[in-house]
Amino acid sequence: MPLLDVAKGLACAVIVGHHLSRYGPMPAGAYGLAPDFFGWLADDGRLAVQVFLVIAGFLAAASLAPDGLLRVDRPIARILQRYGRLVMPYLAALTVCVLVAALVRPWLDEDVVPASPSIGQLFAHGLLLQDLLGYESLSTGVWYVAIDFQLFALALVLVGLPAMLSPPTPGSTANPSSRWMPVLLVLALAVSSLVLFNRNASLDGTALYFFGAYGLGMLVFWIGRATRASTWQSAVALLLLMGAGALAVEWRSRIATALVTALLIALAQHWHWLSPAKWPVLAVPLQRLGRMSYSLFLIHFPVLLAMNALVANLAPHGPWLDLLGMVATFGLSVAAAALLYRWVESRPASWRGVFALFAALLVSGIVVSL
């Protein structure tokens, strides 16, 4: 689905720009050259995360329950597989970040550079529990990896719960109405998240806070499976009503972004814009950026730290040099992401690889803390 790759590529570029405009001395120096643009990136660029949440939910529904019923024989194994695929590039990027942070710490403001990690902090990050256990993040944006894992596991439980509670007897056929139960469970939790959980900031380290956007993506996939135009129209209207109701309870730009993303994907799916044949060659660079967007999301922060340290200690120092440094940081981040994608993310996940990368993170953390 090239359109989703393009959307992820654009969203990730905005997120990287958001961090570039907030961290280090370079954005402070370059701000005067384009205050409106950098102000928008600093304040609203984070909203691009909602695009990833909706797309992740869409792809989870397609993978786990394309017809509404769970199509996973071994749920625990599938959750562990998801963990492995998420953490291999994540652990590699965290190791790089720990080492780079140690190198640049003498040259940059302490508020920008993560502190030397503790053993507990390293283990918590490796197990994706850092926010739940109250540890400071070793890199910006790593909260999303933990939330993505929680959301996937929660989605699998929701779509599999009806079958777990009422398993079919041998030789019997599935009740056609049973496929609606997982959809209704996802709908109920998505509404609860949009109206209740997402308004409680103390829950922002849990999947409940973000399931509204993720659930919208799952529902959009199932809506696209409707065979009747009237059914599709009614379902989209219900989706719009659900989002509008949540915004009427309390306006949140993040929810508005997620709702618009979900509606656009619904239209694209209905008009068959997700087909590869609909996209010209000009979209290929963005597709490639979208495919390695996870690697870019993970690796750009250590590149940002290194470039800020380099530019901040160059002479002469000025706005145009800072702007050039920000552009170079983005380009180098893409190059680093391409390497991470090729060497780690695109390769099959294995427990040997997970343990090796986990060990590399622990060793690097211990070494820099000595």
C-alpha positions as CSV (number, residue, x, y, z in Angstrom):
1,M,0.0,0.0,0.0
2,P,2.2,2.8,-1.3
3,L,-0.1,5.6,-0.1
4,L,0.4,4.5,3.5
5,D,4.2,4.4,3.0
6,V,4.0,7.9,1.6
7,A,1.9,9.1,4.6
8,K,4.4,7.5,7.0
9,G,7.3,9.1,5.2
10,L,5.8,12.6,5.4
11,A,4.7,12.1,9.0
12,C,8.2,10.9,10.1
13,A,9.8,13.9,8.4
14,V,7.6,16.2,10.4
15,I,8.4,14.4,13.6
16,V,12.1,14.7,12.9
17,G,11.6,18.3,12.1
18,H,9.7,18.7,15.4
19,H,12.6,17.4,17.4
20,L,15.1,19.4,15.3
21,S,13.3,22.6,16.2
22,R,13.2,21.8,19.9
23,Y,16.5,20.3,21.0
24,G,19.9,21.9,21.1
25,P,21.4,25.3,20.3
26,M,20.9,25.1,16.5
27,P,17.1,25.8,16.4
28,A,17.6,28.7,18.8
29,G,20.0,30.3,16.4
30,A,18.0,29.5,13.2
31,Y,14.6,30.5,14.7
32,G,14.8,34.1,13.5
33,L,15.2,33.0,9.8
34,A,11.7,31.4,9.7
35,P,10.0,32.0,13.1
36,D,6.5,30.9,11.9
37,F,7.7,27.7,10.4
38,F,10.0,26.7,13.3
39,G,7.3,27.7,15.8
40,W,4.8,25.5,14.0
41,L,7.2,22.5,14.0
42,A,8.0,23.0,17.7
43,D,4.4,23.3,18.8
44,D,2.4,21.2,16.4
45,G,4.8,18.8,14.7
46,R,4.2,16.2,17.4
47,L,0.7,15.8,16.0
48,A,2.2,13.7,13.2
49,V,2.4,10.8,15.7
50,Q,-1.3,10.4,15.3
51,V,-0.9,9.5,11.7
52,F,1.3,6.6,12.8
53,L,-1.2,5.5,15.5
54,V,-4.0,5.3,13.0
55,I,-2.0,3.5,10.3
56,A,-0.7,1.1,13.0
57,G,-4.2,0.3,14.0
58,F,-5.2,-0.2,10.3
59,L,-2.4,-2.6,9.7
60,A,-3.0,-4.5,13.0
61,A,-6.6,-5.2,11.9
62,A,-5.4,-6.3,8.5
63,S,-2.9,-8.7,10.1
64,L,-4.8,-10.0,13.1
65,A,-8.5,-10.1,12.1
66,P,-9.1,-9.0,8.5
67,D,-12.7,-10.4,8.7
68,G,-13.3,-9.5,12.3
69,L,-12.2,-12.9,13.7
70,L,-8.8,-13.5,15.1
71,R,-6.6,-15.3,12.6
72,V,-3.7,-16.1,15.0
73,D,-3.1,-19.7,16.2
74,R,-0.7,-18.8,18.9
75,P,-1.4,-15.4,20.4
76,I,1.4,-15.4,22.9
77,A,3.9,-16.3,20.2
78,R,2.6,-13.5,18.0
79,I,3.0,-11.0,20.8
80,L,6.6,-12.1,21.4
81,Q,7.2,-11.9,17.7
82,R,6.0,-8.3,17.7
83,Y,8.3,-7.6,20.6
84,G,11.3,-9.0,18.7
85,R,10.6,-7.0,15.6
86,L,10.1,-3.8,17.5
87,V,13.1,-4.0,19.8
88,M,15.9,-5.2,17.5
89,P,16.3,-1.8,15.7
90,Y,15.2,-0.1,18.9
91,L,18.0,-1.6,21.0
92,A,20.6,-0.9,18.3
93,A,19.5,2.8,18.1
94,L,19.5,3.1,21.9
95,T,23.0,1.7,22.1
96,V,24.2,4.3,19.6
97,C,22.3,7.0,21.6
98,V,23.9,6.1,24.9
99,L,27.4,6.2,23.4
100,V,26.8,9.5,21.5
101,A,25.3,11.1,24.6
102,A,28.4,10.2,26.6
103,L,30.7,11.7,23.9
104,V,28.8,15.0,23.6
105,R,27.8,15.5,27.2
106,P,30.8,17.8,27.9
107,W,29.9,20.0,25.0
108,L,26.1,20.4,25.2
109,D,23.6,21.6,27.8
110,E,22.7,18.9,30.3
111,D,19.0,19.5,29.6
112,V,19.4,18.3,26.0
113,V,21.6,15.3,26.6
114,P,20.3,12.3,28.5
115,A,22.1,11.5,31.8
116,S,24.3,8.4,32.1
117,P,21.9,5.5,32.5
118,S,21.5,3.2,35.5
119,I,21.2,-0.6,35.3
120,G,17.5,-0.4,36.1
121,Q,17.0,2.2,33.5
122,L,18.7,0.1,30.8
123,F,16.6,-3.0,31.7
124,A,13.4,-1.0,31.8
125,H,14.1,0.4,28.3
126,G,14.9,-3.1,27.0
127,L,11.7,-4.4,28.3
128,L,9.7,-1.4,27.1
129,L,8.7,-0.5,30.7
130,Q,10.5,2.8,31.2
131,D,7.5,5.0,31.3
132,L,5.4,2.6,33.4
133,L,8.3,2.4,35.9
134,G,9.0,6.1,35.9
135,Y,12.5,6.1,34.3
136,E,13.8,9.0,32.3
137,S,14.0,8.3,28.6
138,L,17.4,7.5,27.0
139,S,16.2,9.0,23.7
140,T,13.4,11.1,22.5
141,G,10.3,9.4,21.2
142,V,11.1,6.0,22.7
143,W,7.8,6.2,24.5
144,Y,6.1,5.4,21.2
145,V,7.8,2.0,20.9
146,A,6.4,0.9,24.2
147,I,3.0,2.3,23.4
148,D,3.0,0.5,20.0
149,F,3.7,-2.8,21.7
150,Q,1.0,-2.3,24.3
151,L,-1.5,-1.3,21.6
152,F,-0.8,-4.4,19.5
153,A,-1.1,-6.7,22.5
154,L,-4.3,-5.0,23.6
155,A,-5.8,-5.2,20.1
156,L,-5.0,-8.9,19.9
157,V,-6.7,-9.6,23.2
158,L,-9.8,-7.6,22.1
159,V,-10.3,-9.4,18.8
160,G,-9.5,-12.8,20.4
161,L,-11.6,-12.4,23.6
162,P,-14.9,-13.7,22.2
163,A,-13.3,-16.9,20.9
164,M,-11.5,-17.3,24.2
165,L,-14.7,-17.0,26.2
166,S,-16.8,-19.1,23.8
167,P,-14.5,-21.4,21.8
168,P,-16.3,-23.3,19.0
169,T,-16.9,-26.9,19.5
170,P,-15.2,-29.4,17.2
171,G,-16.9,-29.8,13.9
172,S,-19.1,-26.7,14.4
173,T,-19.0,-23.7,12.1
174,A,-18.5,-20.2,13.4
175,N,-21.6,-18.1,14.0
176,P,-21.7,-15.3,11.4
177,S,-22.7,-12.9,14.1
178,S,-19.6,-13.7,16.1
179,R,-17.4,-11.7,13.8
180,W,-19.2,-8.5,15.0
181,M,-18.2,-9.1,18.7
182,P,-14.4,-8.2,18.2
183,V,-15.5,-5.1,16.2
184,L,-17.9,-4.0,18.9
185,L,-15.2,-4.5,21.6
186,V,-12.7,-2.4,19.6
187,L,-15.4,0.3,19.1
188,A,-16.4,0.3,22.8
189,L,-12.8,0.7,23.9
190,A,-12.0,3.3,21.2
191,V,-15.0,5.4,22.4
192,S,-14.0,5.0,26.0
193,S,-10.4,6.1,25.2
194,L,-11.6,9.1,23.1
195,V,-14.1,10.3,25.7
196,L,-12.4,9.3,29.0
197,F,-8.9,7.9,29.0
198,N,-7.4,10.3,26.5
199,R,-8.4,13.2,28.8
200,N,-6.4,11.8,31.7
201,A,-2.8,12.8,31.3
202,S,-1.7,10.4,34.0
203,L,-2.6,7.5,31.6
204,D,-0.3,8.7,28.8
205,G,2.2,5.9,29.5
206,T,-0.5,3.3,28.8
207,A,-2.2,2.0,25.7
208,L,-5.6,3.1,27.0
209,Y,-4.6,6.8,26.5
210,F,-3.8,6.2,22.8
211,F,-6.3,3.5,21.8
212,G,-8.8,6.0,20.5
213,A,-6.5,6.8,17.5
214,Y,-5.4,3.2,17.1
215,G,-9.0,2.0,17.3
216,L,-10.0,4.4,14.6
217,G,-7.4,2.8,12.3
218,M,-8.7,-0.7,13.1
219,L,-12.3,0.4,12.5
220,V,-11.4,2.0,9.2
221,F,-9.9,-1.2,7.9
222,W,-13.1,-3.1,8.7
223,I,-15.3,-0.4,7.2
224,G,-13.4,-0.8,4.0
225,R,-14.5,-4.4,3.8
226,A,-18.1,-3.4,3.5
227,T,-19.6,-4.7,0.2
228,R,-22.6,-2.4,0.1
229,A,-22.3,1.4,-0.5
230,S,-25.0,2.1,2.1
231,T,-23.2,0.1,4.7
232,W,-19.9,1.9,4.0
233,Q,-21.6,5.3,4.1
234,S,-23.4,4.5,7.4
235,A,-20.1,3.2,9.0
236,V,-18.2,6.3,7.9
237,A,-20.9,8.5,9.3
238,L,-20.7,6.6,12.6
239,L,-17.0,7.1,12.6
240,L,-17.4,10.8,12.0
241,L,-20.0,11.1,14.7
242,M,-17.8,9.3,17.2
243,G,-14.9,11.6,16.6
244,A,-17.0,14.7,16.5
245,G,-18.7,13.7,19.8
246,A,-15.3,13.2,21.5
247,L,-14.1,16.6,20.3
248,A,-17.4,18.1,21.5
249,V,-16.7,16.7,25.0
250,E,-13.2,18.3,24.9
251,W,-11.3,19.7,21.9
252,R,-7.9,18.1,21.4
253,S,-5.9,18.7,18.3
254,R,-4.3,15.3,18.5
255,I,-7.8,13.6,18.3
256,A,-8.8,15.9,15.4
257,T,-5.6,14.9,13.6
258,A,-6.3,11.2,14.2
259,L,-10.0,11.6,13.0
260,V,-9.0,13.4,9.8
261,T,-6.3,10.7,9.1
262,A,-8.8,7.9,9.6
263,L,-11.4,9.5,7.3
264,L,-8.8,10.1,4.6
265,I,-7.7,6.5,4.7
266,A,-11.3,5.4,4.6
267,L,-11.8,7.5,1.4
268,A,-8.6,6.2,-0.1
269,Q,-9.5,2.6,0.6
270,H,-13.0,3.1,-0.9
271,W,-11.6,4.8,-4.0
272,H,-8.9,2.1,-4.4
273,W,-6.1,4.6,-3.9
274,L,-4.2,2.2,-1.7
275,S,-3.4,0.1,-4.8
276,P,0.2,0.3,-6.1
277,A,-1.0,1.0,-9.6
278,K,-2.4,4.4,-8.5
279,W,0.9,5.8,-7.5
280,P,3.5,7.2,-10.0
281,V,7.3,6.8,-9.9
282,L,7.6,10.2,-8.4
283,A,6.2,8.8,-5.1
284,V,8.9,6.2,-4.8
285,P,11.4,8.3,-2.7
286,L,8.6,9.0,-0.2
287,Q,7.6,5.3,-0.2
288,R,11.2,4.4,0.6
289,L,11.3,7.0,3.4
290,G,8.0,5.6,4.7
291,R,9.3,2.0,4.8
292,M,12.3,3.0,6.9
293,S,10.4,5.6,8.9
294,Y,10.7,3.4,12.1
295,S,14.5,3.4,11.7
296,L,14.5,7.1,11.1
297,F,12.3,7.7,14.1
298,L,14.7,5.7,16.3
299,I,18.1,6.9,15.1
300,H,17.7,10.6,14.4
301,F,18.2,11.7,18.0
302,P,21.8,10.6,18.4
303,V,22.6,12.3,15.0
304,L,20.9,15.4,16.3
305,L,23.0,15.4,19.5
306,A,26.2,14.9,17.5
307,M,25.5,17.7,15.0
308,N,24.4,20.1,17.7
309,A,27.7,19.5,19.6
310,L,29.7,20.0,16.4
311,V,27.9,23.2,15.2
312,A,27.7,24.7,18.7
313,N,31.5,24.5,19.0
314,L,32.3,25.8,15.5
315,A,33.4,29.4,14.9
316,P,32.1,31.6,13.5
317,H,28.6,30.9,14.8
318,G,25.4,32.3,13.3
319,P,21.8,31.7,12.2
320,W,22.7,30.5,8.7
321,L,25.3,28.0,10.0
322,D,22.7,26.7,12.4
323,L,20.1,26.3,9.6
324,L,22.7,24.5,7.5
325,G,23.5,22.3,10.5
326,M,19.8,21.4,10.8
327,V,19.5,20.5,7.2
328,A,22.6,18.4,7.4
329,T,21.2,16.7,10.5
330,F,18.1,15.7,8.6
331,G,20.1,14.3,5.7
332,L,22.6,12.4,8.0
333,S,19.6,11.0,9.9
334,V,18.1,9.6,6.7
335,A,21.5,8.1,5.8
336,A,21.8,6.5,9.3
337,A,18.2,5.3,9.1
338,A,19.0,3.6,5.8
339,L,21.9,1.7,7.4
340,L,19.8,0.7,10.5
341,Y,17.0,-0.4,8.2
342,R,19.3,-2.5,6.0
343,W,21.4,-4.1,8.7
344,V,18.8,-4.6,11.5
345,E,15.1,-3.7,10.8
346,S,14.7,-5.5,7.5
347,R,16.3,-8.7,8.7
348,P,14.3,-11.5,10.3
349,A,13.8,-11.0,14.1
350,S,15.4,-13.7,16.2
351,W,15.9,-14.2,20.0
352,R,19.6,-14.5,19.4
353,G,19.6,-11.0,17.8
354,V,17.4,-9.6,20.6
355,F,19.7,-10.9,23.3
356,A,22.9,-9.8,21.5
357,L,21.5,-6.2,21.1
358,F,20.2,-6.2,24.7
359,A,23.7,-7.2,25.9
360,A,25.2,-4.4,23.7
361,L,22.9,-1.8,25.3
362,L,23.8,-3.0,28.8
363,V,27.5,-3.1,28.2
364,S,27.5,0.4,26.6
365,G,25.5,1.8,29.5
366,I,27.8,0.3,32.1
367,V,30.9,1.5,30.2
368,V,29.7,5.1,29.9
369,S,28.6,5.2,33.6
370,L,32.1,4.2,34.9
